[in-house]
């Protein structure tokens, strides 16, 4: 489980947490998994993401600013795509935090509907509905900025967008 999930979980926590707590959050998540190893679901990936999310919330309690589900920003390459990168960032920022989270779980973390629902603590159908609605809102935001929805969807699969 550790070998299969470590890099995905690390990436998940990096996108949501302050760099100073990332390694500790991942380590604590696996420590909890070890303690609960006899009662873990047969496919623990969603459980790990949910647990990491909870550990992050605990780590952030008491801090002056709430990082919550904010996605870490990336530095756009200076080049011909700079304007479209900036438009994509603006489209992303126009979304609610829950829309950003459900899209991030789908595109970046590659979670199934079942796993995403587990992370967001909702039913599978509720997760699927949230994902569909978030995709539509992103598509509308992207169209408003004159970008291609198809190109943006492809871009989301490989880039992290600032929040």
C-alpha positions in Angstrom: 0.0 0.0 0.0 2.8 2.4 0.9 4.7 1.8 -2.3 1.6 2.1 -4.4 0.2 5.2 -2.8 3.1 7.3 -1.4 3.9 9.5 -4.5 0.2 10.1 -5.2 -0.5 11.0 -1.6 2.6 13.2 -1.4 1.4 15.1 -4.5 -2.1 15.5 -3.0 -0.7 16.9 0.2 1.7 19.2 -1.6 -1.1 20.8 -3.5 -3.0 21.5 -0.4 -0.6 22.1 2.4 2.2 24.4 3.4 5.6 23.0 2.4 6.7 22.8 6.0 4.1 20.3 6.9 3.9 18.1 3.8 6.3 15.3 4.8 4.8 15.2 8.4 1.3 14.9 7.1 2.1 12.1 4.7 4.1 10.3 7.5 1.2 10.7 10.0 -1.3 9.4 7.4 0.7 6.3 6.9 1.2 5.9 10.7 -2.5 6.0 11.1 -2.9 3.5 8.3 -0.4 1.2 10.0 -2.3 1.4 13.2 -5.6 0.6 11.5 -4.2 -1.9 9.0 -6.5 -4.7 10.1 -9.6 -2.6 9.5 -8.6 -0.8 6.3 -10.9 -1.2 3.2 -9.6 -3.6 0.6 -8.9 -0.7 -1.7 -7.5 2.0 0.7 -6.6 4.8 -1.7 -9.7 6.9 -1.0 -9.3 6.3 2.7 -5.7 7.5 2.6 -6.7 10.7 0.8 -9.5 11.3 3.4 -7.1 10.6 6.3 -4.5 13.0 4.8 -7.2 15.6 4.4 -8.1 15.3 8.1 -4.4 15.3 9.2 -4.0 18.5 7.1 -6.9 20.1 8.8 -5.5 19.3 12.2 -2.1 20.7 11.1 -3.6 23.9 9.9 -5.7 24.6 13.0 -4.4 27.5 14.9 -2.5 29.0 11.9 -3.4 32.6 11.1 -4.5 31.8 7.6 -6.6 28.9 6.6 -5.1 27.0 3.6 -8.0 24.6 3.4 -8.2 23.1 -0.1 -6.2 25.8 -1.9 -4.2 24.3 -4.7 -0.6 25.3 -4.8 0.3 27.7 -7.7 2.6 26.9 -10.5 4.8 29.4 -12.4 3.6 29.6 -16.0 6.3 29.3 -18.6 7.0 32.6 -20.3 6.3 31.9 -23.9 3.5 31.8 -26.5 1.0 30.2 -24.1 1.5 32.7 -21.3 -1.8 34.6 -22.1 -3.8 31.4 -22.2 -2.1 30.2 -19.0 -3.1 33.4 -17.2 -6.6 33.0 -18.6 -6.8 29.5 -17.3 -5.6 30.7 -13.9 -8.3 33.3 -13.9 -10.9 30.7 -14.9 -9.8 28.4 -12.1 -9.9 31.2 -9.5 -13.4 32.1 -10.6 -14.6 28.6 -9.3 -15.7 27.9 -5.8 -13.3 25.9 -3.5 -15.6 22.9 -3.7 -15.5 23.0 -7.5 -11.7 23.3 -7.4 -11.5 20.4 -5.1 -13.7 18.0 -7.0 -11.9 18.9 -10.3 -8.5 18.4 -8.6 -9.5 15.0 -7.2 -10.7 14.0 -10.7 -8.0 15.5 -13.0 -4.9 15.6 -10.8 -5.3 12.9 -8.2 -7.0 10.5 -10.7 -9.5 9.3 -8.1 -12.5 7.2 -9.1 -16.0 8.5 -8.3 -16.0 6.1 -5.4 -12.7 7.3 -4.0 -13.6 11.0 -4.6 -16.9 10.5 -2.8 -15.0 9.0 0.1 -12.7 12.0 0.3 -15.5 14.5 0.2 -17.7 12.4 2.5 -20.6 12.2 0.1 -22.4 9.5 -1.9 -20.9 8.4 -5.2 -23.8 9.9 -7.1 -23.4 13.3 -5.3 -19.7 13.3 -6.2 -20.5 12.5 -9.8 -23.1 15.3 -9.8 -20.6 17.8 -8.2 -18.0 16.8 -10.7 -20.3 17.3 -13.7 -21.5 20.7 -12.4 -17.9 21.8 -11.7 -16.8 20.8 -15.2 -19.7 22.8 -16.7 -18.8 25.9 -14.5 -15.2 25.6 -15.6 -16.2 25.3 -19.2 -18.4 28.4 -19.0 -15.6 30.3 -17.2 -13.1 29.2 -19.9 -15.4 30.1 -22.8 -15.9 33.6 -21.2 -12.2 34.1 -21.6 -12.1 32.9 -25.2 -10.2 29.6 -24.5 -10.9 26.2 -26.0 -12.6 23.9 -23.5 -10.9 20.9 -25.1 -7.5 22.5 -24.8 -8.1 23.5 -21.2 -9.3 20.0 -20.2 -6.1 18.6 -21.7 -4.1 21.3 -19.9 -5.7 20.4 -16.5 -4.5 16.9 -16.8 -0.8 18.1 -16.9 -0.7 21.5 -15.1 -1.4 22.7 -11.7 -3.4 25.9 -11.7 -3.1 28.7 -9.1 -5.9 29.2 -6.7 
